[in-house]
Amino acid sequence: MSDTLTPSGLQSSAGLYGQCGVYQFDRNGAIFNPLDLNPYLLFDAESSMIGTLENPTLDLDPTKQESLDVITATRAGTATFVNLDGEIEIAQPNTVRVDNSLGYPGILVEPSATNTIRWSEDSTAYNYGAGITFESSDVLAPNGQASAFKMTPNDTSSLHRGGALDTAGSWNANDVITYSVWIKTDGYDYILNIGGFFGNEAATFDTLDGSLIGNESNVISASSEDYGNGWFRYVVTYTFQNIITNNYVYSGIRLYKRDASGNATNWDATGETTGVLVYGSQFEAGNVATSYIPTDNDASGVTRAADDLVISGSAFSDFYNQSEGTFYVESVPNENTSGSFLFDLSFGDASTDRLNIFNGSGNQKVFLRTAGTTWSDNIIGSRPAGGVFSRVAISYKTNDVRASLDGVNMTTDPSATISSTLNKMTIGNRYQNPNYLNGRIRRLIFWPYHSDSL
């Protein structure tokens, strides 16, 4: 599927349903929402999921909050999500987070993470730098509140740099650190250098459009995301060099103006009144910027617990058919990670009986184990890349397990014994030894019937 939304109208892939394809749409609202369609229309095969499979017994649809009530959610600590208005909002503990940061609603499933910066919305955290004046601002931040601060270059130095000296992370040389921050220009379109101040740990961006200009040698990845109203979230992942040898992270923002050729240049900033607005600074271990974790004078940072989402008890037995069935999942991972799970059905916390879809080494796989015997451990297709939408379906019955990833079918497994004891479904993770999806599930559907065409 390679459908696009163009100014001249809608284009979709050909098939039985003509223009009923999957469409892209921006964060300001969909012109055409595929979630309004019956889900079986979204399969590639023209004959699939039609007839007896039109009535699912489970349909987790993030656009319909009531459909998520069957999930028992466990998550402690401060957590956020992007609401339908595009604003960052604090989530209630032990709730399913429906996030709209990618322009559509999705069930957000993330591992535990810690924001180690002491003040995420206060210039007090930016305690290291030169040639910068800090002040409060009444401009609305991405959370819909006046919680950003302003950095203005001054003439005390030709080096205009402001950032945090972070001591909370107990960082060591070669640790992988992800620094993320929302920035909006205030009167001049600066060129930004974002990331570590020492050790070639920063990336350069153009604030005109948030585009990446280049990376220094120890940057692993760098990107930006448009949040509207001039705000971009900039994300830089780098390998910490510990140049100062005190295990403290020095990261932040350096401002450049443009010379006559449009290249970055230092200047003395005499009489400068423009600057940039800053909100939501976050330092976290690892190579992914997870959802925003606010901090407010928290010396050790703030930890958001993982999203543990489970369907069990009567909520499970009411939808699941032990003898045959078909699952369909739409998802977008944050990263291309081996070991992450879309879902895992298990016999309580025992490893003897399981059915799941997970991302293995370079591949997405279906796994079936019954009474301690593994009947299926087969490749469905290539593991989806970070940020890429994918659709997977799996259908099972005795001696017939088959699956499809984005319309490409794996070889049918003709020898399988289906467990009759499964009693729990873990969403975006597995029943034990957590391996979180770290991404969003856009839809998860189950039909209590087997299908020959996926």
Phi, psi and omega in degrees: 000125179223056188274148180225159175252120183241160179301333182276353178140193185266140173235139180219169178287150180286161178160187184304326187257019173054252186273009179274064181257189177260127187245151173272150176206159188272176186288349181274359176132146184275137169281325176223124184253111182295341180288348175283345181277158168298133190298332183291345177289344185274355178283150183286319184292131187293333184260003188277149169059023180254143178099245187293342184264020181281349184237093180288154174264350174219129177216095178276103185242108183299343177281350181233096187304324183296336179289344182267359184293341179285349182272132168267115184255134177233120178197121178256169177084171181285128179221155181228168172208165176262121184277182184295339177274003180080013181258147177284128185230145177286132179270145173290146177301150173057045176231157173283124179273117174260112190251140182242022187291339179262009178094004177209158179283140177210148175287117184273123179233114183228152172285173175297145178210155180234128170269113188270353178287139191287320177235112184275345183232019185227138181294347176304328180292332183273075190260015180218134177154193182200150175069028182226137171249135180253143175206160178285168182216149175258010176288136181291131178274176179298350175267008178079010181236163177277073186236021176259162172236162185250137173250119179243127177296143175233179187265017179282346181199154173276354178259108186256095190220131175222134182194187185254138168263099190262118181252358189278341188275352186050051187284150177230156178306138180078003170296146175266124184237138173246121178251125178230149183198145173267133181224140175225133179286153182229071174111342179211140181272091183285163163262130186252139169247115190237133179133206181292142181280338183233160173078023179054056187244017187239161175239155182247133182232156174256121184284352176301319182220009180075008186288149178279128178267318180181165180241145169281170195295333182260012174276128179276316178202157178208142182201170174220156178225131183281120177256008178084162180056031177087356182270133172236141169265118179262135183231125179229123176251129184215162175269117184293129183262343180053047183299324182282348177063026177246007179064022175258142177267127175248101182224151178172217190233132174241133184257135173236147166265179182255138173277188184298336180266001180087009180270158181293139179212149173280160176204166187277349173061025177297125179073012182291133177239345177277168179188209176228149175264141187231136180211146166067049178289140183213127170248127177213151179287146177104180189252021179225137171275109178279180181300154188298135177240103181292144173230153181210090182059044178257102189300329180258010183081182180233134180252130171262126178290163179291157174274107177257111185241121187224141168245122184215181178061217182293332177298327177281309184295336180289334181253333192271140175250118185292333188270327179199156180176173181219129175253147174223130184225132169252132183210160174223107178282152174285335184211161179270087190244129175287137175099352181281152187242140170278315173200162181214118172265136184216168174265086186060232178255019179271149180266002186285330184227118184208153171214124183204169168239128182217164178262112178270202182285093178084353185226158168260137190226156171251137185230131178226126175228133180228125179051040176084355179256128178277119183259336180212131173212063195247149180283129174270317181180189180292145180295128181299142179283159177301135179080002184256128178287135177218160180230133179226143176228145176224134179233138186223148163195174182305127178061024177204092174243124180220158181209163180216135175243115180052042174085358178257122186270140171279166175294131180298137176269108188272004182226102183203136172254124185271133180293142176252010185244000183299135185218013181205143177236122176258128188257127179070022183191184173238170191295334179208169183048070194308136172222088190282147176303320186055064182179207185232139173256118182275335179196142174219119187231145175228132171247137184278036180221154174276149176233137177276347185231114177247000000 
